[in-house]
């Protein structure tokens, strides 16, 4: 080998092709490009997640919630069918759309249709009492008229008169009574019958005093069944609040059979949170069918109490209303004779009833010999609790009812009789006689 050969290093480098390519160093990506890439991936993942969640919610809503239209907050009542003029709005299953077209479960927020149908049956009552006063300096006597306000419900119409029920305390001792109908026309009224025990009175207005236009406007109210009420049912109160004219309030039945003592009389009343104020007394408490289920009576007034109004249940009031409508109070000598000794009879009050485990009513000690009461089987120890389906609790209530009963009339008396240590109900039919 010739060690003296000359090598051209530069040419060798140009012709030499390595078996493995020389690795090229990559440049590091900038921080800005890394952040952009991460943001794009986050957006894509968020879109995918949102799409899947929306699809799941829509599927659940469609299959389990009855469709897509449950977005509103109150019931939609079907009003496409025209309502007849004389019909009362009845919110039954036939009036409400099927579940798929009801917006959501909720409460009725508009009772104007019900009010429009019923308000022609409601009247305002202005009563005037004459108060006698004396001049403190000269002792002179002078009369001062005192005007009160209340409400009433038209419950009957004959060929000669219109009959209106109200509270007895609205017209008690009134010298003059004025009735204002829904069209603002005013007429004079008289008391046909009244009962302080039930706080009911019937007013009579002569049809001859009422214009034809008014007669075509007013209506007789529809009466409902207060025995079927439940706590929590919606009610509507209409009355002449504060004497300003008819007004409407809405609420619910708060409680049933509340025992309330007022003006010395204990009554079982409906409790409601619908606003009842002075002037509402005698007005109507309605259910959502537009039926009268109570007669507004009083409000519990106290600085610590709110929303406690009371109404007389209509089902319990109907027997007395019928009695007051159909009869006229008689003088003592014209009344039917029963034959119990009023002087020795005793009222079983709630305190006595609790103390001696007795029913509330009139305890009989003596019966007049050969009287209608004796012939019917009434005897000492019986407790009278009813007369012709009207509940009686005191001797005064019994005497008041007897003032509407004539000789020869057959009446039904409900008594409690003690048997084997317990009081049981008995009904006795008595034919009243003339007074001896």
Secondary structure as GFF3:
##gff-version 3
##sequence-region A 1 436
A	DSSP	alpha_helix	9	15	.	.	.	ID=ss1
A	DSSP	alpha_helix	31	64	.	.	.	ID=ss2
A	DSSP	three_ten_helix	99	101	.	.	.	ID=ss3
A	DSSP	alpha_helix	112	118	.	.	.	ID=ss4
A	DSSP	three_ten_helix	119	121	.	.	.	ID=ss5
A	DSSP	beta_strand	122	134	.	.	.	ID=ss6
A	DSSP	beta_strand	141	157	.	.	.	ID=ss7
A	DSSP	beta_strand	161	167	.	.	.	ID=ss8
A	DSSP	alpha_helix	168	171	.	.	.	ID=ss9
A	DSSP	beta_strand	176	180	.	.	.	ID=ss10
A	DSSP	beta_strand	186	195	.	.	.	ID=ss11
A	DSSP	beta_strand	200	206	.	.	.	ID=ss12
A	DSSP	three_ten_helix	207	209	.	.	.	ID=ss13
A	DSSP	alpha_helix	212	217	.	.	.	ID=ss14
A	DSSP	three_ten_helix	226	228	.	.	.	ID=ss15
A	DSSP	beta_strand	234	239	.	.	.	ID=ss16
A	DSSP	three_ten_helix	241	243	.	.	.	ID=ss17
A	DSSP	beta_strand	247	262	.	.	.	ID=ss18
A	DSSP	beta_strand	265	272	.	.	.	ID=ss19
A	DSSP	beta_strand	284	286	.	.	.	ID=ss20
A	DSSP	beta_strand	292	299	.	.	.	ID=ss21
A	DSSP	beta_strand	309	313	.	.	.	ID=ss22
A	DSSP	alpha_helix	314	326	.	.	.	ID=ss23
A	DSSP	three_ten_helix	332	334	.	.	.	ID=ss24
A	DSSP	beta_strand	346	348	.	.	.	ID=ss25
A	DSSP	alpha_helix	350	356	.	.	.	ID=ss26
A	DSSP	beta_strand	361	363	.	.	.	ID=ss27
A	DSSP	alpha_helix	372	376	.	.	.	ID=ss28
A	DSSP	beta_strand	383	387	.	.	.	ID=ss29
A	DSSP	beta_strand	390	391	.	.	.	ID=ss30
A	DSSP	alpha_helix	395	402	.	.	.	ID=ss31
A	DSSP	beta_strand	410	419	.	.	.	ID=ss32
A	DSSP	beta_strand	422	431	.	.	.	ID=ss33
###
